[in-house]
């Protein structure tokens, strides 16, 4: 097997596309990052990717990274290809703070990476990857689901900060870029957007969606302030937003859920989402903390 390093998103897809597209639902995160890098090159500071190929040229493992974010894995075809992938990433000299991917690929990569990179590993987050093709009709609270407007920017920015404090591991670089990311959702030239559920004219819940890639889009973050919870606002918002995306012509809508939160998992299943993978985020602790 042969490993290759890419710095051009188009070249990476030409080489590794058959592997990534073989299961769009399970590989939706790495495909979404590729799509954003292609459509909106200003969205990331850098783009790197790696792939492992059999002798016949078929890609059997792949990963991409947009520093300072974590490495993102596609599902690999074999354990041995994961080990070659780890060696290929290491030989490129890129610093990898952590890795996100589906099991079992992520477990094999994290183990192999720590063998070549002199580090320890810890699982910070465990998620379910869910996909939806048809929304199940549900009754819900009275209200309206709609895109955010500019006057709600500071309110939603505060909600997003609260979501991060509740749901995300500490130290993720997203905290420093929230304002920039949220500003992009108001740009009419971009596909990603932030949606609001309002009741009696008052915003009570929010949910974002990514730009479109290969027939799909990812929903998240989803957040309802504590004082507004338990009334079905988030459920109605995600259902309406998912239906809107499908009506635009997308084939799939995806989201991540905390596997330990049985309430949110059951809610998304009621809307029509089905779990397609178990995902994890692993953080690496290096012997030399300056690495």
Buried (B, 14 or more C-beta within 10 A) or exposed (E): BEBBBBEEBEEBBEBBBEBBBEBBBBBBBBBBBBBBBBBBEEBBEEBBBBBBBEEEEEBBBBBBBBBBBBBBBBBBBBBBBBBBBBBBBBEBEBEBBBBBBBEEBBBBBBBBBBEEBEBEBEEBBEBBBBBBBEBEEEEBEEBEBBEBEEEBBEBBBEBBBEBBEEBBEEEBEEEEEBEEBBEBBBEEEBBBBBBBBBBEEEBBBBBBBBBBBBEBBBBBBBBBBEEBBEBBBBBBBBBBBBBBBBEEEBEBBBBBBBBEEEEBBEBBBEBBBEBBBBBBBBBBEBEEEEE
